[in-house]
Amino acid sequence: MAGDDKQLPPTSFFERVGDDEGDGETDVSDFQSVLELTKGCGAFNNLGLKWHYRSRHEDLIAFSNQKFYDGKLVTYPSAQSDGSEVGVEFFHAGGVYRRGGGADNPLEAAMVADRVIDHFTNRPHLTLGVVTFSTAQAEAIYDALDKARETRRDLDRFFDNADRLHAFFIKSLESVQGDERDVIIFSIGYGPDEAGKITTNFGVLNKPKGWRRLNVAITRARQRVEVVASLRAGNIPPSENESVEHLRAYLDYAERGRKSLAVDLGASGLGPESPFEESVVGVIRSWGYVLECQVGAAGYRIDIGVRHPERPGIFALGVECDGYQYHSAPAARDRDRLREQVLQGLGWRLHRIWGTAWYRDRKGEEERLRAAIENAVREADDTDAGVAPTRLGRPKVETAPVEHSSVPSWSTEYVLAEVGQRPRWADPAEKESRSDLASAVQKIAEVEGPVHIDLIHHRLRSAWGIGRIGYRVRDNIDAAIELAEVARDDAFVDLPNRPVDRVRVPANGTARKVEQIHDDELGLACAMMLRDVGAVSREELIAALARLFQSERSGAAESVVTCFIALTRDAHRSTW
């Protein structure tokens, strides 16, 4: 059994509560996950996995390592210590949290959208994801990004990618676990409200062990995290909730960097560990190179890091000596292969010097060392970012796209009604044309019902050449619906007493927004999906519903699924 109890347990959205009260003994329901159950039962030995691979820059994991993992993770320094593609950076949005309505922060969402556009403009080779505290803020960012994309259609290819492992996403804390991208933008959302007041209510973060959600959010990136917030650490009032205090500490860390952790995680400040290393350091410095001893933050340090002469933010070469770090490895496998793979995967070029060789053939070892440094600098100059990362040598996993049926067997393609051209004498804005409009509405309802009023307007505009649906035309259409032999249910029109017994999917450019699909049709689609698979998570049902109707936005689908689940539960209760 492997897992991380410092991150989120499985969701409890579909959790079923039994009717039995129990006999007071410990039950499996007392544990949030199978991992906690196995650790709590005492039947298994616990073995901590300490090596951390994902973060290609130590700043990405340094906060979590100290605050959540007690500094026990072994992390590896990156060859690129600073730059626009690595590390953690804070952006202050100066937005307002709409506590009275919307529960979002539009100004902050607009800054996030700008950061997304900036990323794909300047870093198109890196994958990107956006994480928010709430679904409301995620929807606000979707809206802001839609607006920002209107003037940057050249970037559409980055938003149309459906690759689950690499595509751009915007997700809330509750649904992002398991995802990772090169760069993550973390939108806090909360901040001063309309009255300028800041509270310590941060939604899901305030739940028991809510800090695990924070830990998930800030560890999704491989290279860079951008924190966009409308408040600073000092703006958050004191709280007894440990999770709120962790958020305050992380905002401080994002803005001030490593010094906020009250430990030296930058240049180690450590010198050579032996006279042998001192000798090597002296030789490298005599050649005019800038170097740093004991590069790293936790668990493993590179003995000597030689900086690139023209790009001081990049280490051109790592020099390892036959010293403490080498002999401290418990096994030759760790020492020779795994550490070298991890460090090369983080962008390091490595050169090893043996103490015995250094003293027996000093001239020859110095020539090898100088050649290694010059080659490393030259190779770094041949790449844009200093070094092309080497991936860890892991078994190749063959994948194949899942083939989704374009039209499920229980669905049918949406068919457009033939409305016909407008009669010569008919003027849609005049009352005398209401009977002609009623005939057109009747045809639309017979073929497309239940049909949304917006779609009726669109059909009439196309067929009758109506330039704009003004208030007079709108009133005439409403009156025509009353004249026609149809029934109106709020914004939908259909033949009277006709049951909804089909799910219609887009075909030939007939895609509908989820809001333009009748609740009964959406509910039928949910029921048929569940019948096909038997059981499915809430998130998967939302995604499947949006995919079925070719909707780019999942927010409306999410509300439909929530309503469907509530109605299903009510139906079950009525039969008890």
FINUVEX-658628 format. One record per atom (N, C-alpha, C): x, y, z; residue in one letter. Coordinates in pm, whole numbers, plus 50000, padded with zeros to 5 digits. Example, Ala and Ser with C-alpha at 12.3 -4.5 7.8 and 13.67 -1.06 7.14 Angstrom:
REM FINUVEX-658628
513194943150780a/512304955050780a/513204967050780a/512854977550708s/513674989450714s/512905000350787s/
//
This chain:
REM FINUVEX-658628
500854988150000m/500005000050000m/500885012450000m/500715021249903a/501505033549894a/500565045349887a/500955056249949g/500115068149946g/500745079350023g/500055090750027d/500545102650096d/499395108250180d/499485106350311d/498415111150399d/498525125950428d/499465132750363k/499575147250375k/498785154250264k/498165146250177q/497345152050071q/495925146850086q/495075149549987l/493645147150003l/493275132450004l/492375128550096p/491805115050088p/490755114649979p/490205102749946p/489155101949843p/487965110549879p/487265115849775t/486105124249799t/484975116349865t/484205123149948s/483085116650018s/481745121049961s/481755126149835f/480505131349780f/479435120749769f/479825108349729f/478855097649714f/478835088449836f/479375093249948e/479435084850067e/478035081050112e/477835068350144r/476535063550186r/476575060650336r/475615066050406v/475535063950549v/474525053050578v/474955042650652g/474055031650682g/473035035150789g/472025027050799d/470995029550898d/471375024151036d/472305014351041d/472665008351169d/473525018051248d/473275018751377e/474025027551463e/475335021351506e/475535008351491g/476785001851528g/476814998351674g/477864991351713d/477964986751850d/479034994151927d/479495005651873g/480465013751945g/481905010151914g/482154999051843e/483514995351811e/484005003451691e/485325003751676t/485905010951563t/485495004451432t/485045012651339d/484575007751211d/485415013951101d/485405007850984v/486205013150874v/485755027250836v/484495030750863s/484005044150830s/484655054850916s/485375050851022d/486075060551105d/487325065951035d/487725059550926f/488935063650855f/488545069850721f/489285080250681q/488965087450558q/489445080250433q/490375071150448s/490905064350330s/491445050650370s/491665042250268v/492265029150293v/493665030650349v/494385040950305l/495725043450356l/495705045850507l/494785054350554e/494705057050697e/494275044550773e/493425036550713l/492995024150777l/494175014550795l/494985012850691t/496125003750700t/497165008750799t/497345022050806k/498315027350902k/497795026351044k/496465027651060g/495895027751193g/495665013951252g/495615003651168c/495304990351221c/496494983851291c/497684988851266g/498864983551334g/499394970551279g/498834965751168a/499254952751114a/500354954151009a/500684966550972f/501674968550867f/502814977350918f/503994974750868n/505134983350896n/505084995550805n/505405007150861n/505405019450783n/506805022350731n/506905024550603l/508185027650540l/508015040550462l/508705051050507g/508575064050442g/509365064850313g/508715069750209l/509395072150081l/509855086650081l/511165088850076k/511705102150103k/512185109549978k/512485102649872w/513025109549755w/511905116549679w/512135129249649h/511135137349579h/511635140249438h/510805136349339y/511235137449199y/510555148649121y/509275151449147r/508495159949056r/509085173849039r/509365180749149s/509765194749141s/511155196049080s/511225203348971r/512505205548904r/513185217848958r/512665223549066h/513285234749136h/512935233349283h/513925234749370e/513705231849511e/512715241449577e/512565253649523d/511605263049582d/510185257549579d/509885248749483l/508525243649468l/508135234249581l/509105227549642i/508805217749746i/509335221949882i/510175232449888a/510805236250014a/509785239450123a/508705246850087f/507705250450187f/507005238050242f/506505229450153s/505815217250197s/506755208050275s/507985207350230n/508945198650298n/509115202750445n/509215215750467q/509415220350605q/508125220150686q/507005224550626k/505765226250703k/504985213350720k/504995204750618f/504115193150619f/504865179750633f/506105179450586y/506845166750588y/508015167050686y/508045177150772d/509065178050879d/510475177550824d/510665182450703g/512005182950644g/512595169450610g/511765159150602k/512265145450579k/512435142050431k/511885150250341l/512025147150199l/513435150050153l/513965141150071v/515265143450009v/515005149849873v/515395162549860t/515185169649735t/516525172149668t/516455174949538y/517685176649460y/517705190649400y/518845197249404p/518935210849349p/518815210649198p/518255221449143s/518125222748997s/519345229848942s/519695226648819a/520825233348756a/520505247848723a/519245251348712q/518835265148687q/518225270548814q/518935279448883s/518485283949015s/517505295349010s/517495303248901d/516505313848889d/516205316348742d/515185324448718g/514755327248582g/513245327548574g/512725331048457s/511275332648440s/510535319548426s/511255308248418e/510595295348398e/510645286448521e/511235291248629v/511385282748747v/511065290648873v/510845283248984g/510665289449114g/509235293149146g/509085301449249v/507785306049296v/507775321249291v/506705327149234e/506605341649223e/505215346149266e/505165357549334f/503905363049387f/503455374849302f/502155375149270f/501565386149195f/500385391649274f/500435404449307h/499345410449384h/498325416349289h/497075411549296a/496045415549200a/495275428049243a/495175430449375g/494415441949423g/492925440849394g/492425428549387g/491005426549356g/490115427249477g/488815425449452v/487795425849557v/487005412849552v/486905406149667y/486135393749677y/484665397249694y/483835392749600r/482405396049604r/481685386549699r/481735390149827r/481095381649927r/479585382349916r/479055393849875g/477605395549868g/476965389249747g/477755386049646g/477175379949526g/478265375049434g/478125362749391g/479115357049300g/480165348749368g/480555352849490a/481605345749566a/482865343849482a/483225354249405d/484405353449321d/485145366749325d/486225367649249n/487075379549246n/487405382749101n/486555390749033p/486755393148889p/488095399648854p/488545409248936l/489815415848904l/490975406048911l/490955397549013e/492005387549024e/491905377548909e/490665373948871a/490475364748758a/491055370748630a/490885383848612a/491425390548493a/492955389948492a/493585391648611m/495045390648616m/495505376448585m/494765366548635v/495105352648603v/495025350248453v/493965355548390a/493815354048245a/494995360548172a/495435372148221d/496605378648160d/497855370248175d/497995363848293r/499165355248315r/499125342848223r/497915337748198v/497775326348107v/498205330247966v/497715341747920i/498085346447786i/499585348847778i/500155354947884d/501595357447887d/502385344447882d/501895334347952h/502595321447954h/502675315447815h/501535314347747f/501535307847617f/502205316447509f/502365329447537t/503095338147446t/504595336247460t/505055335347584n/506495334947611n/507045321147648n/506155312047692r/506625298647730r/505735287947667r/505565288247536p/504635278747473p/505075264147486p/506335261747518h/506825248047527h/506545241747663h/506015249547757l/505725244447891l/504225242847910l/503805231847972t/502375229648000t/501935238448116t/500625241048124l/500095250648221l/498775245848280l/498575248648408g/497305246148474g/497005257348571g/495725259648599v/495295269848694v/494525262948806v/494885265948930v/494225260249046v/493575271449126v/492335269349171t/491615279349248t/491095273249377t/490725282049470f/490155277249595f/488715272649578f/488015277949478s/486575275149465s/486195273749319s/485065266949295t/484565265749158t/484065279249106t/483585287949197a/483125301149155a/484275309249095a/485435308649159q/486595315849106q/487065309448976q/486955296348965a/487325289648840a/486445294448725a/485135295848751e/484225300648647e/484545315148610e/484915323348711a/485275337248683a/486525337848594a/487465328948616i/488675328648534i/488335323948393i/487425314048380y/486985309948247y/486425321948170y/485545329848236d/484945341348170d/486005351648131d/486945354448223a/487995364248194a/488905359448082a/489175346448080l/490045340947976l/489355340947840l/488045338147838d/487295338947712d/487395352947652d/487315363047739k/487405376847692k/488815380147644k/489825375247720a/491215378047682a/491585371247550a/490975359847523r/491315352347401r/490735358647275r/489785367847290e/489155373847173e/490175381047086e/491225386447148t/492245393647071t/493495385247048t/493475372647091r/494635363847072r/494205350247018r/493535350346905r/493075337846844r/494235329246797r/495445335146788d/496605327246749d/496985317146856d/496425318646979l/496755309447088l/495685298747109l/494675298247022d/493575288847042d/494025274347050d/495135271246982r/495575257246980r/495955252347119r/496315261347210f/496695257247344f/495465254047431f/494295258647389f/493085256547468f/492175245747409f/492495241047290d/491675230847226d/492245216747244d/493355215747314n/494005202847333n/493235194447436n/492915182047402a/492145173447492a/493015163147563a/494335164547552d/495265155147615d/495155156347767d/494775145447834r/494555145947979r/495835149148056r/496985145148005l/498235146848078l/498935160048049l/498585166647939h/499325178647901h/498435190747873h/497145189047858a/496275200147819a/496145210447930a/495865222747890f/495595233547985f/494315230648062f/494295233948192f/493085232048272f/492915243248372f/491675244848417i/491335253548531i/490515244948626i/491045242448745k/490385233448839k/490425239248981k/489445235149060s/489425238849201s/490265228949281s/490525232449407l/491335223849493l/490785209749502l/489455208449498e/488835195549520e/489065185649406e/489435190549290s/489495181549173s/490855181149105s/491885187749165v/493165188649095v/494155178049139v/493855170649246q/494825160649293q/495075150149184q/496345147049164g/496735137549061g/497215144148934g/496875156848916d/497335164248798d/498675170648826d/499465172648723e/500695180248733e/500995186648599e/501565198748604r/501955206048484r/503305212648509r/503935217348402d/505215224248418d/505045236948502d/503995244348474v/503725256948545v/502305256548599v/502135261048724i/500815262048786i/500585276448830i/499425281848795i/498995294848847i/497965292248956i/498235297149076f/497385294649192f/496645307549226f/495335307649204s/494505319349233s/493835317549369s/494135326649462i/493565325849596i/492085329649594i/491735340249522g/490335344349509g/489855352749626g/490045347849747y/489595355249865y/490435367849884y/489825377749949g/490505390349973g/489565400350036g/489885413150031p/488985423450086p/487635422950015p/486545423350091d/485225423350028d/484825437649991d/483565439249955e/483095452349910e/483265463150017e/483255459050143a/483435468550254a/484885469650299a/485795462750226g/487205463050262g/487575453850375g/486655444950414k/486895435950527k/487495422850479k/488465417750556i/489085404750527i/488795395550644i/488225383950616t/487925374250720t/488865362350707t/488755353150801t/489575341050796t/488775329250742t/487695332150668n/486905321550606n/487425319250464n/488125308150445f/488705304950315f/488105292150259f/486795290250279g/486095279150218g/486595265650265g/486955257050169v/487355243350201v/488625242850285v/489425253650282l/490655253750363l/490335253150512l/489175258150552n/488815258550693n/488325245150747n/488135235350657k/487695222250702k/488805215450782k/488475205050860p/489525197650932p/490615192750836p/491845195150872k/493005191750789k/492915198050651k/492355210150647g/492255217050519g/493605220350458g/494655220550540w/495995223350488w/496425212850384w/495795201050389r/496145190950288r/495745195750148r/494675203350140r/494275208950010r/495305219149963r/495805227250057l/496855236850021l/498095229449972l/498445218750039n/499625210950000n/499455205249860n/498235200849827v/497975195849691v/498195206949588v/497635218649616a/497675229649519a/499105234049489a/499945235249591i/501265241149572i/502315230949527i/501915218349514t/502875208149469t/502485202049334t/501665208949256r/501255203649126r/502245207449016r/503175216749042a/504055221948937a/505375214448933a/505895212948811r/507225207048794r/508325217648791r/507995229748743q/509045239848727q/508735253248793q/507455257448794r/507175271048840r/505765272048896r/505615280049002v/504305283349057v/504165298449059v/503055303449007e/502735317649014e/501515319149105e/501685326249216v/500605328349311v/499985341949284v/498715342049247v/497995354449221v/496995356449334v/497125367349408a/496285369449526a/495935384249540a/494825386749609s/494385400349636s/494675404349781s/495385396049852l/495775399149989l/497165393750014l/497835399850109r/499155395450148r/499085388350283r/500185382050321a/500205374450445a/499805383150564a/500295395550567g/500005404450679g/498575409150686g/497795407150576n/496395411450576n/495465401450642n/495915389050659i/495045378650714i/494995379850866i/493795381350924p/493695382551070p/494185369851139p/494655370951264p/495095359151339p/493975348851349p/494325335951341s/493325325451345s/493865313651424s/492955306551492e/493325294451561e/493325282351469e/492855284151346n/492825273351247n/494225271751188n/494835260051206e/496195257951159e/496305259151007e/495235255650937s/495275256350791s/495355270850743s/494635279750810v/494695294050776v/496105299350801v/496725295050911e/498085299350941e/499075294050837e/498835282050788h/499685276750681h/499535285050553h/498305289450521l/498095298050404l/498835311150422l/498735317050541r/499445329550567r/500955327550543r/501495316350596a/502925313650581a/503295311750435a/502425305150357y/502775302750217y/502745315750136y/501775324450163l/501745337350094l/503015345250124l/503455344650249d/504705351350287d/505885345050213d/505885331850203y/506955324750132y/506955328349983y/505765328949922a/505685332149780a/506195346249752a/505965355449845e/506355369349823e/507805372149862e/508265366249974r/509605369550024r/510645358849993r/510195346949954g/511145336649918g/511625328450035g/512745322050017r/513245312250114r/513525318150252r/513875330850256k/514205336650386k/513015336650481k/511805335650428s/510625335450514s/510535322650596s/511235312150554l/511215299550627l/512165299550745l/512895310450762a/513815312050875a/514925301650874a/515195296050756v/516365287350740v/517045291250610v/518315288550600d/519065292250482d/518925281350377d/518035284250279l/517835274550171l/518415279350039l/519065290750041g/519665295749919g/521085290549909g/522055299749885a/523445295749889a/523695289950027a/524175277950032s/524215270550157s/525065277250263s/526025285450223g/526905291450321g/527915281550375g/527925269550322l/528845259250368l/530075259050279l/531195255550337g/532425254850261g/532745240550222g/533905238350162p/534325224750127p/534405215950251p/534135203050231e/534085193850344e/535425187350374e/536415189150287s/537695182450307s/538785190350237s/540045188150276p/541155194650205p/541155191350057p/540705179350022f/540605175449881f/539675184949807f/538475187249863e/537525196349799e/538065210649796e/538765214849902e/539345228249903e/540325229849788e/541085219449761s/542045219949652s/541355221449518s/540275213849499v/539515214649372v/538895228449357v/538305233749465v/537695247149462v/538725257549423v/539925256749482g/540955266449452g/541375266249306g/541455254449248v/541825253349107v/540755259549017v/539485256449045i/538395261748959i/538345276948968i/538495282249088r/538475296849103r/539665303449035r/540775296549031s/541955302348965s/541745303848815s/540815296348760w/540475297548618w/539435308548592w/538965315248696g/538045326348681g/536575322848688g/536235310648727y/534835306648736y/534275309648876y/532985313248878v/532275315149005v/531635301849043v/531775298049169l/531225285149210l/530535286349344l/529825275849379e/529135275149508e/529345261149564e/529715260549692c/529935247749757c/528645242649820c/528495229549825q/527365222949891q/526025228549841q/525775226949712v/524555231949649v/523395222749685v/522325228449738g/521165220349772g/520535225049899g/519355219449928a/518595224050043a/518315213050143a/518075200950100a/517645190650194a/518105176950148a/518795169950235g/519085155850212g/520285153150124g/520405159950011y/521515157149920y/522035170249864y/523335172049867r/523965184049814r/525035180049713r/525165188149610i/526255186349515i/527475193549571i/528625186949569d/529815192449635d/530185206249582d/530245207749450i/530655220449390i/529765223149269i/529145234849266g/528375239049149g/529085250449079g/529455248548954v/530165258748876v/529125266448795v/529045279548817r/528035287748750r/528475291448609r/527455293048522h/527715297148384h/528295311248386h/529405313848314p/530045327148321p/529175338548271p/528225335948179e/527385346548125e/525955346048176e/525565334848235r/524225333448293r/524365328148435r/524615337248531p/524915332848667p/523765325648736p/522555326348680g/521435319248740g/521425304448708g/522365299948625i/522425285948581i/523745279748624i/523675267648677f/524885260048704f/525265252548577f/526465255448526a/526915248648405a/527335234248433a/527945232148551l/528485218848580l/528435216148730l/528115203848766g/528195199548904g/529395190348920g/530225193349018v/531425185349042v/531225177649172v/531335164449164e/531205156049282e/532545149749316e/532905151149442c/534175145849490c/533935133249572c/534965125449587d/534865113049663d/534875116449811d/533715122149857g/533635126749995g/532435121250068g/531935128950165y/530865124250253y/529615120550176y/529195129250082q/527935126750012q/527975113349937q/529125110149880y/529215097649804y/529155085549898y/529895085850006h/529945074450095h/528705073350183h/527885084050191s/526695083650277s/525575075550217s/525645072450086a/524605064450022a/524645050250078a/523485044650117p/523475031550180p/523745020050084p/523625022249954a/523825011149859a/524455016449733a/525215007749667a/525875011749543a/524865015549437a/523705009149440r/522665012249341r/522215026749355r/521975030949481d/521635044949504d/522775053849458d/523965050149497r/525115058849479r/525435061149331r/525425050749255d/525915051649118d/524855055149015d/523695049049026r/522715050348918r/521585059948948r/520875057749059l/519675065649085l/519975080449105l/521005083549184r/521295097649207r/521715104749079r/522495097748999e/522905103748873e/521715106048782e/520765096648778q/519565098348696q/518725110048744q/518535111048875v/517725121948930v/518355135348899v/519645136748923l/520325149448901l/520355153148754l/520585143648665q/520555146548523q/519145150248478q/518165143848539g/516785147448508g/516445161448550g/517175167048647l/516975180748693l/517875190648618l/518535185948514g/519305195148430g/520775196048461g/521295187648548w/522715188348584w/523585180948484w/524735187048452r/525855179848389r/526835177048501r/527255164748512l/528045160648628l/529455156148587l/530365158848677h/531755154348659h/532255149548794h/532785137348801r/533265131848928r/534795131448929r/535335134949048i/536785134449068i/537065124949185i/537935115449164w/538325106349271w/539545112049343w/539495111149475g/540575116849554g/541925110749522g/541975097749506t/543245091249476t/543805095749341t/542925096949240a/543375101449108a/543855115949113a/543175124349193w/543545138549204w/544985140049256w/545365131749352y/546685133149410y/547765125549329y/547395114949261r/548365107249184r/548655113549048r/547625119448986d/547775125348852d/547105138948850d/547625148148927r/547005161248943r/546845168448809r/547875168448728k/547815175648600k/546745169748509k/546705156348501g/545725150048414g/544295152348461g/544045152148593e/542715154448647e/542285168948628e/543245178348640e/542915192348617e/542515194548470e/543205188148379e/542855189448237e/541475183748209e/541165172148269r/539835166248252r/538765175448309r/539015181248425l/538055190148489l/537825202648405l/538905208748357r/538755220948277r/538005218148147r/538315206848086a/537605203147963a/536125200647990a/535815194548105a/534405192048141a/533655205148160a/534295214948226i/533645227948247i/533415235048114i/534425235348028e/534295242247899e/533245235547812e/533205222347811n/532185215247733n/530785218047786n/530655218547919a/529345221247980a/528865235247945a/529765245147948v/529395258947912v/528995259547765v/529745252547680r/529445252647537r/528095246047510r/527815234947574e/526525228147556e/525375236747607e/525615243947716a/524565252747769a/524255263947672a/525295268847601d/525085279547504d/524285274947383d/524285261947359d/523565256447243d/522065254747269d/521655256847394t/520235255547428t/519715268747479t/518425270547469d/517825283347506d/517745285347656d/517425274847730a/517225276047874a/518395270447953a/519535268447893g/520695263747968g/520945249047949g/519895240647952v/520095226347942v/518785219847902v/518875209847819a/517685202047785a/517525191247890a/516435191647969p/516275181948077p/516275167648025p/516905158948102t/516915144648072t/515895137648160t/514955131048101r/513935124148178r/514505111648244r/513935107948357l/514345095848424l/514055083648337l/514975074048340g/514805062148259g/513775052748318g/512535054948285r/511465046648337r/510875038148224r/510255027148260p/509665018748155p/508675026548070p/508715024347941k/507815031247850k/506415025547863k/505475034547880v/504075030447894v/503355033347763v/502805023047705e/502065024647581e/500645029147612e/500215039647546t/498855044647566t/498135045247433t/496845044947440a/496015046047320a/494775054147355a/494335062847266p/493145070947296p/491905062247311p/491065066147405v/489815059047425v/488845062847313v/488245053147255e/487305055747145e/485905057447202e/485455069947199h/484105072847245h/483155072547126h/482075065747139s/481085065447033s/480515079347013s/480525084246889s/480025097646863s/478545098846896s/477815088246876v/476385088246906v/476065075846989v/475885077047120p/475535065247200p/474265058747148p/474125045947173s/472995038447118s/471665043647169s/471665049647289w/470405054547345w/470135069147311w/470965074947225s/470765089047188s/470445090047039s/470045101846999t/469735104246859t/470275117846819t/470545119546691e/471075132246645e/470005143046646e/470415155246680y/469495166446683y/469115170246539y/467825172146517v/467315175346383v/466755189446384v/467115197246283l/466605210946270l/465265211046197l/464415219946240a/463105221346176a/463225229446047a/462405225945947e/462325233545822e/461265244345841e/461695256445868v/460745267245899v/460125273045774v/460915273845667g/460405280045545g/460685294945544g/460665300845425q/460945315045413q/459775323545462q/460085335945496r/459065345045545r/458115348945431r/456805348445457p/455865353245354p/456145367845318p/455855371545193r/456165385145147r/455455395645231r/454275392545276w/453475402545347w/453785403245497w/454575394045546a/454785393145691a/455925402145737a/455635410145839d/456635418545904d/456715414046049d/457845408046092p/457925402346227p/457655412346339p/457805425146309a/457595435246413a/456135439946421a/455285435446328e/453895439846326e/452985429046383e/451935433346453k/451005424046516k/450295415346413k/450105420746289e/449375413246188e/450105400446147e/451395399446180s/452185387746139s/452225376846245s/451465378646353r/451555368946462r/451085355046420r/450075354146334s/449595340946292s/450655333746209s/451375341346124d/452465335146047d/453595330746140d/453905338946239l/454915335146338l/454485322746415l/453165321946448a/452655310346522a/452835297546441a/452635298146309s/452835286346225s/454295282046225s/455205292046222a/456625288746224a/457015282646357a/456515288346468v/456815282946602v/456285268746614v/455105266146555q/454515252846559q/455435242546492q/455995246246377k/456885237146305k/458155234346387k/458685244846449i/459915243146529i/459645234046648i/458515236246716a/458195228346834a/457955213746800a/457295211246685e/457015197446645e/458295189446623e/459315195746566v/460555188546533v/461585189446644v/461725201046707e/462835203346800e/462405203946946e/461105203046974g/460665204447112g/461135193047202g/461405195647331p/461375208847393p/462565217247346p/462275229247299v/463285237847241v/463345250947319v/464525255847341h/464735268147418h/464305280147335h/463785290347402i/463295302247333i/464415309047255i/465665308547306d/466775314547233d/466995307647099d/466795294547096l/466945287246970l/465815290446874l/464605292646927i/463485296846841i/463815310246776i/464345319446858h/464745332446802h/465785330546692h/466745321846715h/467805319646618h/467255313546488h/466335303846501r/465755297746381r/464985308046298r/464215316446366l/463415326446294l/464315337046230l/465375340646300r/466315350446242r/466925344946113r/467315332146117s/467965326246000s/466985324245885s/465805318945916a/464855315645810a/464165327945753a/463855337545839w/463085349345797w/463965361445769w/465275360145790g/466165371345761g/465965383045855g/465655380045980i/465475390746079i/466855394946128i/467175407846113g/468495412346152g/468735412146301g/467735416446377r/467915417346521r/466575414946589r/466615407146697i/465375404546773i/465195415846873i/464495426446829g/464205437546920g/463025434447008g/462645443947092y/461575441347188y/460235439247118y/459995446047003r/458725444446934r/458625430546872r/459745425946810v/459755412546752v/459635402046863v/460315404446973r/460275395147085r/458845393847139r/458175405147154d/456795404847203d/455885397447105d/456115399446978n/455295392646878n/455525377546882n/456775373346902i/457055358846911i/456395353047034i/456455360047147d/455795355347269d/454285353847247d/453715363647177a/452285362847149a/451965351447052a/452885349146957a/452685338146862a/452725324746933a/453545323247034i/453605310847112i/452275308247180i/451645319047227e/450335317547290e/449275313247188e/449415317747063l/448445314246960l/448645299946908l/449915295546905a/450205282346849a/449725271246943a/449585259246888e/449155247746969e/450375241247033e/450975248847121v/452185244247192v/452035247747339v/452925241647418a/452945244447562a/454295250747596a/454255260847683r/455495267647722r/455795264447868r/457035259847891d/457515256748026d/458705265648054d/458445277148113d/459485287148140d/460135291248008d/461385287447982a/462075291747861a/462005281247750a/461205270647768f/461145259747671f/459745258547611f/459705254447484v/458445252847411v/458405238747353v/457215232147365d/457065218447314d/455595216147284d/455305204947220l/453915201047200l/453295197547334l/452015200147352p/451385197547482p/451445182747520p/451815180247647n/451765166747708n/452675156547638n/453665160947563r/454585151547500r/455735148347597r/455915135747630p/456985132247725p/458355133747660p/459345136647744v/460735137247696v/461315123147704v/461455116547591d/461895102647589d/463115100447501d/463855110947473r/465045109547387r/466095119747429r/467345115847407v/468475124747431v/469075128147296v/469085140947262r/469535145247131r/470935151247141r/471835146247060v/473225150547063v/473515159046940v/474545167546949p/474845176546836p/475175169046709p/474735174846598a/475035169246465a/474915180346363a/475875181046273n/475835190746163n/475705205046214n/476505208446314g/476515222146363g/475315226046447g/474695216346514t/473495219446593t/473785219046743t/475005222146784a/475355221546925a/474535231547006a/474085226747123r/473335235447215r/474155237547341r/473995249147403k/474575251147534k/473805242347634k/474475238747741v/473795230447840v/472565237547894v/472635250847906e/471505258447956e/470305258147861e/470555254447734q/469485254147633q/468885240147617q/469225231247707i/468695217547702i/467755215747821i/466595210447797h/465585209047901h/466085199748013h/465695202948136d/466135195148252d/465775180348238d/464585177648181d/464175163648166d/465095156148071d/465545162847965e/466455156447870e/467825154247933e/468285164148010l/469565162648079l/469495151648184l/468385151148257g/468225140648357g/468185126848295g/467545125848179l/467495113148108l/468905109048064l/469715118948019a/471085115947980a/471895110848099a/471755117248214c/472455112648335c/472055098348370c/470755095648365a/470265082348401a/470795071648305a/470815074748174m/471305065048077m/472805062548093m/473565073048125m/474995071248148m/475245062148267m/474505064448375l/474655056248494l/474235041748467l/473225040048385r/472795026548350r/473895019248274r/474645026548190d/475695020348111d/476885015948196d/477285024548293v/478535021848366v/478295016148505v/477085017548558g/476775012048690g/477125021448803g/478355026548805a/478795035848909a/479845044948848a/479815057548890v/480735067348835v/480885078648936v/482045084948938s/482235096349029s/481495108448976s/481255117749065r/480545129949026r/481305137548917r/482645138548932e/483455145848835e/483405139248698e/483435125848697e/483375118748569e/482025120448501e/480955120748579l/479625122748522l/479505136748462l/480065146748531i/480055160448480i/480805161248348i/481995155248345a/482805155448223a/482115148148108a/481495136848138a/480815129048034a/479615136747978a/478885143548067l/477725151248023l/478155162747932l/479215169947973a/479715180947891a/480225175747757a/480895164147758r/481415158447634r/480295153847542r/479235148147600l/478125143247519l/477485154347438l/477315166047503f/476655177247436f/477665187147378f/478955183047376q/480015191247316q/480045205247375q/479975205647507s/480005218447577s/481415221147623s/481915233447600e/483265237147643e/483305240647791e/482175243347850r/482135247547989r/481485236648072r/482095233348184s/481575222748269s/480745228048385s/480715241448403g/479985246948517g/478505243748513g/477895245648396a/476465242748384a/476205227748400a/477085219548343a/476925205048358a/477025201048504a/477895207748578e/478055204648720e/476765207448796e/476115218748767s/474855221948835s/473765212048799s/473785207248673v/472805197348631v/472985184348707v/474235179848718v/474505167348789v/474125168548936v/474435179948996t/474075182249136t/472565181449154t/471825187749062c/470365187349068c/469845173249046c/470445166048952f/470035152248923f/470215143349045f/471365144849112i/471625136649231i/470605139749340i/470295152749358a/469315156549459a/467935150849427a/467535151649299l/466235146349260l/466185131149278l/467305124449246t/467355109949262t/467195105949407t/467875113349495r/467755110349637r/466335112749688r/465725123749640d/464345126549680d/463415115349633d/463665110449511a/462825099649459a/462965087049543a/464185084049585h/464405072249669h/463705073749803h/463805085749860r/463185087949990r/461655086349982r/461085090649867s/459625089949854s/459135075549847s/460055066149816t/459645052149807t/459905044549936t/460545051050034w/460845044450161w/459605043150248w/
//
